[in-house]
Amino acid sequence: MKPITLLVMLTSLISFQINAQQIKCKNENYRSFDFWLGNWQVTTTTDDIIRHNKITAINHGCTLLEEYSTPNDYLGKSLNSYDKTTGKWHQTWTDNSGLLLSLEGGLVGNSMIMKGSTQDKKGNRIINKITWTPFENGTVRQFWQTSKDNGATWQTAFDGLYTKTPAN
């Protein structure tokens, strides 16, 4: 086989594999968290800190990458993906305080709701529930709640409003 023929065949195979990969994550389940994509300014009613969050699609649209920062140098990132075998969304969050948070859930109405457990310093279980709700004006609310009594009562950990900003 001539080298040029081999090169054309390999290029075609690679192109086919890339296109097949891109098609894998095109259905509506993979797109149900796309409302969170973009560059965001995040504010709360409890302080005047302006936070920034950039959500991008990576891995040919199969994964959402979150990059969060605050002016006081708090940094965090998450990977978010839909698992076609379980039918659930997953988020793995880590930050510069050493927190690791693993969540799973899915779309309920028009909100993405994910839950996961962590432990306090004494080893007691804490349930984390985060809800992202898009609004018609283009903003998104992220509402993070925690429960120390298996969901009988909830405390607010974070209540942020996401407003789109121009790309950085």
Residue pairs with C-beta under 8 A, 6 or more apart in sequence:
18 60
21 60
21 62
22 60
22 61
24 60
24 62
25 59
25 60
25 61
25 62
25 82
26 61
29 82
29 84
29 87
30 61
30 62
30 82
32 82
32 89
32 106
32 107
32 112
33 64
33 80
33 82
33 89
33 107
33 112
33 132
34 57
35 132
35 134
35 140
36 55
36 64
36 112
36 132
36 134
36 140
36 162
37 55
37 56
37 57
37 64
38 54
38 55
38 164
39 52
39 53
39 54
39 164
39 165
39 166
39 167
39 168
40 52
40 53
40 54
40 55
40 140
40 162
40 163
40 164
40 165
41 50
41 51
41 52
41 162
41 163
41 164
41 165
42 50
42 51
42 52
42 53
42 68
42 142
42 160
42 161
42 162
42 163
43 49
43 50
43 51
43 160
43 161
43 163
44 158
44 159
44 160
44 161
45 159
46 159
49 70
49 71
49 72
50 71
51 68
51 69
51 70
51 71
51 160
52 68
52 69
52 70
52 165
53 66
53 67
53 68
53 69
53 162
54 66
54 67
54 168
55 64
55 65
55 66
55 67
56 64
56 65
56 67
57 63
57 64
57 65
58 64
58 65
62 81
62 82
63 79
63 80
63 81
64 78
64 79
64 80
64 81
65 77
65 78
65 79
65 80
66 76
66 77
66 78
66 79
66 80
66 93
67 77
68 74
68 75
68 76
68 77
68 78
68 95
69 75
69 76
73 96
74 95
74 96
74 97
75 95
75 96
76 93
76 94
76 95
76 96
76 99
77 93
77 94
77 95
78 91
78 92
78 93
78 94
79 91
79 92
80 89
80 90
80 91
81 89
81 90
82 88
82 89
82 90
83 89
83 90
86 104
87 106
88 104
88 105
88 106
89 104
89 105
89 106
89 107
89 112
89 114
90 102
90 103
90 104
90 114
91 101
91 102
91 103
91 104
91 114
91 116
91 130
92 100
92 101
92 102
92 103
93 99
93 100
93 101
93 102
93 103
94 100
94 101
99 118
101 116
101 118
101 128
102 116
103 114
103 115
103 116
103 128
103 130
104 114
104 115
104 116
105 112
105 113
105 114
105 115
106 112
106 113
106 114
107 113
110 133
110 134
111 131
111 132
111 133
111 134
112 131
112 132
113 129
113 130
113 131
113 132
114 129
114 130
115 127
115 128
115 129
115 130
116 127
116 128
117 125
117 126
117 127
117 128
118 125
118 126
118 128
119 125
119 126
120 126
120 148
124 148
125 148
125 150
126 146
126 147
126 148
127 146
127 147
127 150
127 151
128 144
128 145
128 146
128 157
129 144
129 145
129 146
129 147
129 154
130 142
130 143
130 144
130 145
131 141
131 142
131 143
131 144
131 145
132 140
132 141
132 142
132 143
133 140
133 141
133 143
134 140
135 141
138 163
138 164
139 161
139 162
139 163
139 164
140 161
140 162
141 159
141 160
141 161
141 162
142 158
142 159
142 160
142 162
143 156
143 158
143 159
143 160
144 156
144 157
144 158
144 159
145 154
145 155
145 156
145 157
146 154
146 155
146 157
147 153
147 154
147 155
148 155
